[in-house]
Amino acid sequence: MPANGLVTVRSPYSPEETMNRLEAEVACRGMKVFARIDHAASAEAAGLGLQPTELLVFGDARGSTPLMQAARPVGVDLPLRVLVWQDEARATWLTYNDPCWVAQRHGVSGSAPAAVTIAATLGDLVAATAHPGAYPG
């Protein structure tokens, strides 16, 4: 588990393609997309510059509800979120909160079955998004 709770994975694709792949992968797994937030577009509208940065908010109540049943404040960290962003060197990255770290943050054992299951699902989802040939669409 990362010390700061964040997991970051490099994508070989552009930010837009990475986000499209992520959204398609989420849909293929039967999860609901709640929002796709374009931080760079919001920054531009405010007259500010920002490398491509988008957040996908998604989830499935069957997976996350057990964590909230264990500690209701976990809901502040749910639904799941993955940030797709581009650095100054034009590399694309996916970053998300480690669900086991989130569970520990809220006093639930990081090895709680729900946290472990969500962590595995999220890790698989991000790996499939960033792995050539894994695109479901």
N, C-alpha and C positions, 0 to 999 in steps of 0.2 A: 504494500500500500504506500503510495507516495506521501511524503511528509506533509506537503501542503494540500493534499486531497485532490489535486488535479492530475489528470492523465492527458498527455498530449502525444498525438500520433501524426506523422507526416503523411501527406497525400501526394501522389505523383500527378494529380490532376489540378486544373485551375480551381479557384475558389467556387465559381459558378457550377462547374461540372461536379465538384466534390459535394456541394450542397444538393444538387439534383440527384446524385447517386444516393446520398444519405436519405433524402426524403423518399425516394423510391424503395430503398431497403426497409425503411420504417413501415411503409404501406404494405410491402410484401409480407411483413411479419405480423400484420393485423393490428398494429398500433395506430392510435389516432394522433394526427398532427394538429396541435392546437394553434400554433403560430409559427410564422417564418418572419423574423425581424431583421431588416437590413440596416444595421448600424451605420454603414458607410453612407447610405442614401440619406439617412437622418442627419448625419454630420454635414453632408453636402448641402442639404436644405437649410442648415443653420450657418452656411458660409464657412465651414471648417473642412479640413482635409482628413481623410482616414482611409488607409488601405482597405481593400475588400474585407468586410467583417459581417457575417450573418449568423444568427442564432436560430436553431430549430428547437421548438418546444413540443414535446410529444410524450405519449405514455399509454399505459394500459392499467386500469384500476385493479385488475386481478393481480398484477405484480407489485404495485406500489402500496395498495391498501394495507397489507400486513405490516409494513413499516410504520404507517401512520397509526395503526391499532396499537403498536408497541409504544409509540411516543408521538402524540399528535403534532408537536412542533416540527416533525420531519416534513410536514406539508409545506413549510416555507421553502424547502429544497426540491419540491416536486411540483409539477411533472418534470420528467427528465429533460435535460438541455444539452445540446452539443453546439459549440461555437466553431464555425469554420472561418478561418482568417488567413490573411497573407502577410508575411513579414516584409521588411524592407528589401530583402534579397529576392523577393517574389516567390518564396517557397510557401506552399499551402499546408495548413495544419488544422487538425480537429482537436478540440480540448473539451473535456467534460469532468464533472465531479465524480470521483470514485464512490460508488454507492456504499461500500464498506466504511469508508471514511465518513460519509454523511451519517450513517447509522451510529458510529462511535461519537460523532459530534453531538448527537442527540441522546446519548446515554444508552443506546441499544448496542448490544454486542456486535462488533464488526463482522463476526462470523455467523450472525443470525441468518437462517436459511433464506429469508426474503432478500437480504442485502447481497448475499453470495450469488443468488440466482439473477438478480438484477445486474450485478457487476459482470457476470458471465455473458448475459444477453447484450449488454451495452458494449462490452469488449468485442464480441462477435460482430455486432452491428457496425462498429467503427472499422474493424479489420476488413469486413466485406466491402465497405465503402471505399477504403483506401487501397484495396488489393486489385491489381489489374486482372480482368477476367471474371471477377466476382459479381459484376453488375447484374442485377436481376432483370433490368429492363431491356 
